[in-house]
Amino acid sequence: MSAQLAGSFRHTHSRLNEFAEEIAFLGGEETEKLLLEREYGGVMKHEIRVLRARWWHGCLEEVSQPLINKAN
């Protein structure tokens, strides 16, 4: 999922680079900004979810590991 979102963002960014002159000439800056912000927001939202899940997993591992070691 991370790779797909990052790839989509890279594609949007490269499209912006490729057509920058046309976008500026036709006044499409706001539209392109919204598209980039939407793509970036999706990447960030996903990464935050992944980091939050990893954090909780680490917390549970820290609590459970002493209990498992004590039982052995």
N, C-alpha and C positions, 0 to 999 in steps of 0.2 A: 504494500500500500504506500509506504514512504517513497519508494522508487517511482511509482506511477504518479504520485502528486508532484514530486520534484521534477520529473520528466515533463509533465504538463506545464509547470512553471517555466522551465528552461525553454520549452517550445514557444510559449507566449513571449518570453523575453527576447528570443532570437528573432521572432517575427517583428517585434517592435524595432529591433536594431536594423533589420532588413528594410523596413518601410518607414523609417524615421522621417525622411524628407517629405514623403507623401502625406504622412500623418500631420506634420507641422504645417504643410502648405494648405491642407484641407481643414485644419482646425480640429483634429480628432484627439487632442491631448487628453481631455477629460475622459473620453470613452476608453482610451487605452490605459489611463491611470486606474480606472475602475476595474478593468479586466485584470491588470497586474495585481491590484490589491486583493481582488477576489481569489486569485490563484495563490498568492502568498499567504493570505489568511487561512486557506485550506491546508497548506503545508504546516503552518504554525499550529493550527488547532490539532492536527494529527500528532505532531511532535510533542505537544504538551500532554496529550492523552497518553502517549507511549511513556514519557518520562514519569508521569504520575503513577502509571501502573508499575513501572520498575521500582519506584520509590516504595510503594506499598508492599511489593514483593520483598524488597530488602528489609523492610521493617518486620514483616512476618518471619523472614528467615532468621533475623537477629533474635527474635523472641523464641522461636521454636528450636533453634540449634542447641541452646543449653539444656532444654528439656530432653531432647533426643540423646544428647551425650550423657546426661544424668541417668537415663533409663538403661543405657548400655553398661 
